[in-house]
């Protein structure tokens, strides 16, 4: 499994079999996107919610690669109205099997308005995902959220080993809340995201490490564009 954090809330996963899943693609205009990074292949895109910094590049990637596009029903319906094909609308608690990975939609605490022609329209609700790979390993990609007590249910039901969690504060949870999320999830490794992109997003991986103290969870502080194997 090759994992590349592409800055802010965007991540790229390459399965051992070669397929590529991109989460919440924001490339153009993303100040933390690694400019030298080229996405050579996209088999599927998963969208956590409809804010511009999470769906901005869904349509360009869809036009280029014709991937499956997974998201909550209302957001995928909007994407389809803009010309996207291969749409897979779903809702919380459901699972979509893409062959190389299964996506289970989970709850998130966040808003989900879509900016369209200067107006904010209804985009359903924000969500997260549990990614179950063919070898049984699971990753929890929370999307934008605050901590919520039902993260303990995500642990109980799916037992993810790795989690992507926002830590920036202001628009999502900060390090204090993320530390509580880690306590509820009991994951082995956490990859912080949604921090440092703008001055308002003040949370840092160092602060998160301090908050979790001497716990067993490893904070994997990836640099945008660096690919790691997991």
C-alpha positions in Angstrom: 0.0 0.0 0.0 1.4 3.4 -1.1 0.0 6.4 0.7 0.6 10.0 -0.4 -0.8 13.0 1.5 -1.2 15.8 -1.0 -1.7 18.6 1.5 -4.8 19.9 3.2 -7.5 17.2 3.1 -6.4 15.4 -0.1 -4.9 11.9 0.0 -3.8 9.4 -2.7 -3.8 5.6 -2.0 -2.3 3.1 -4.4 -3.3 -0.5 -3.8 -0.8 -3.3 -4.1 -2.7 -4.3 -7.3 -2.0 -0.9 -8.8 -5.4 0.9 -8.5 -5.5 4.4 -7.2 -8.1 6.0 -4.9 -8.0 9.8 -4.4 -9.8 11.3 -1.5 -11.2 14.9 -1.5 -9.1 16.2 -4.4 -8.0 19.8 -4.3 -5.1 20.6 -6.6 -5.6 23.9 -8.4 -5.3 26.8 -5.9 -4.3 24.5 -3.0 -1.2 26.3 -1.4 -0.1 23.1 0.2 -0.4 20.8 -2.8 3.1 19.6 -4.0 3.5 21.2 -7.4 5.8 18.5 -8.7 3.4 15.7 -7.9 1.7 14.2 -10.9 -1.3 11.9 -10.5 -0.8 9.3 -13.2 -3.9 7.2 -12.7 -7.2 7.5 -10.8 -9.6 4.5 -10.6 -11.9 6.0 -7.9 -12.5 9.3 -6.1 -14.3 9.5 -2.7 -15.7 12.8 -1.5 -16.3 13.5 2.2 -18.4 16.7 1.7 -19.1 19.5 -0.8 -16.8 22.3 0.3 -14.6 23.7 -2.5 -11.4 22.6 -0.8 -12.6 19.0 -1.0 -14.3 18.7 -4.4 -12.5 21.4 -6.5 -10.7 18.9 -8.7 -13.2 16.1 -8.9 -14.5 17.2 -12.3 -11.1 17.7 -13.9 -9.9 14.3 -12.7 -13.2 12.7 -13.7 -12.8 14.1 -17.2 -9.2 12.9 -17.5 -9.5 9.4 -16.0 -13.2 8.4 -15.9 -13.1 7.0 -12.3 -15.9 5.9 -10.1 -17.0 8.9 -8.0 -18.3 8.0 -4.5 -20.0 10.4 -2.1 -23.2 11.2 -0.2 -26.2 11.2 -2.5 -26.9 14.9 -2.7 -23.2 15.9 -3.4 -22.9 13.2 -6.1 -26.1 14.3 -7.7 -24.7 17.9 -8.0 -21.5 16.5 -9.5 -23.5 14.6 -12.0 -25.4 17.7 -12.9 -22.1 19.3 -13.7 -21.2 16.5 -16.1 -19.5 13.8 -13.9 -20.0 10.2 -15.0 -19.7 6.9 -13.1 -21.4 8.4 -10.0 -22.0 6.2 -7.0 -24.3 8.1 -4.5 -24.6 6.5 -1.1 -25.3 7.3 2.5 -24.0 6.8 6.0 -23.7 3.1 7.1 -23.6 1.9 3.5 -20.7 0.1 1.9 -19.6 0.3 -1.8 -17.4 -2.4 -3.2 -15.0 -1.0 -5.8 -13.2 -4.3 -6.2 -9.8 -3.2 -5.0 -11.3 -1.5 -1.9 -14.6 -1.2 0.0 -15.8 2.2 1.2 -18.0 2.3 4.2 -19.5 5.8 4.8 -19.4 7.0 8.4 -20.7 10.0 10.3 -18.9 13.3 10.5 -19.7 16.6 12.3 -19.3 19.3 9.8 -21.3 21.4 7.3 -21.7 20.4 3.6 -22.9 23.4 1.6 -21.8 23.6 -2.1 -20.8 26.9 -3.5 -22.5 27.1 -6.9 -22.6 30.3 -9.0 -22.2 32.5 -5.9 -24.8 30.7 -3.9 -24.5 28.0 -1.3 -26.8 25.0 -2.1 -27.7 21.9 -0.1 -25.1 19.1 -0.4 -26.4 16.5 2.0 -24.2 15.9 5.1 -20.5 15.7 5.7 -19.2 12.1 6.1 -16.1 10.0 6.6 -15.1 6.6 5.3 -13.6 3.4 6.4 -11.5 2.0 3.6 -11.2 -1.8 3.7 -8.5 -3.2 1.4 -8.4 -6.6 -0.2 -5.9 -7.9 2.4 -8.3 -6.9 5.2 -6.4 -3.8 6.5 -8.6 -0.8 7.3 -8.0 2.9 7.2 -10.4 5.5 8.7 -10.5 8.7 6.7 -12.6 11.1 8.8 -12.9 14.0 6.4 -13.5 17.3 8.1 -15.0 16.7 11.5 -15.0 17.4 15.2 -14.5 14.5 17.6 -17.7 12.6 18.4 -18.4 9.8 20.8 -19.5 7.4 18.1 -15.9 7.1 17.0 -15.8 4.4 19.6 -18.4 2.6 17.5 -16.2 3.0 14.4 -13.5 1.3 16.5 -15.8 -1.5 17.6 -17.3 -2.2 14.2 -14.3 -1.8 11.9 -11.1 -1.7 13.9 -9.1 0.6 11.6 -5.4 0.4 12.1 -4.6 3.9 10.6 -6.6 7.1 10.7 -6.4 10.4 8.8 -7.7 13.1 11.2 -7.9 16.9 10.8 -6.0 18.9 13.4 -6.0 22.5 12.1 -8.7 23.9 14.4 -11.2 26.7 13.5 -13.0 24.7 10.7 -12.3 21.3 12.2 -11.2 19.8 15.4 -7.8 20.9 16.7 -5.1 18.8 18.4 -7.0 18.6 21.7 -10.1 17.1 20.1 -8.0 15.0 17.8 -6.2 13.5 20.8 -9.6 12.4 22.2 -10.5 11.0 18.8 -7.4 8.9 18.9 -8.3 7.7 22.4 -11.7 6.6 21.1 -10.4 5.0 17.9 -7.4 3.3 19.4 -5.6 3.2 16.1 -1.9 2.3 15.8 -1.1 5.2 13.5 -2.6 8.6 12.8 -1.8 10.9 9.8 -2.7 14.6 10.6 -4.3 16.6 7.9 -6.2 19.9 7.3 -3.6 22.0 9.1 -1.2 24.8 8.1 -2.9 25.5 4.7 -4.1 28.9 5.9 -3.1 31.0 9.0 -6.3 30.1 10.7 -5.4 26.4 10.7 -3.0 26.6 13.7 -2.9 23.0 14.9 0.3 21.2 14.5 1.5 17.5 14.6 3.9 18.5 17.4 1.0 19.8 19.6 -0.9 16.6 18.8 2.0 14.5 20.0 2.1 16.5 23.2 -1.7 16.0 23.7 -1.5 12.2 23.4 1.6 12.0 25.6 3.2 8.6 25.9 0.4 6.7 24.2 0.9 3.8 21.8 -0.4 5.7 18.7 2.2 6.9 16.3 1.8 10.3 14.8 2.9 10.0 11.2 3.8 13.6 10.2 3.9 13.3 6.4 5.1 16.1 4.1 2.9 16.9 1.2 3.9 14.8 -1.8 6.0 12.2 0.1 4.9 8.7 -0.6 5.2 6.1 2.1 4.5 2.4 2.2 2.2 0.9 4.8 
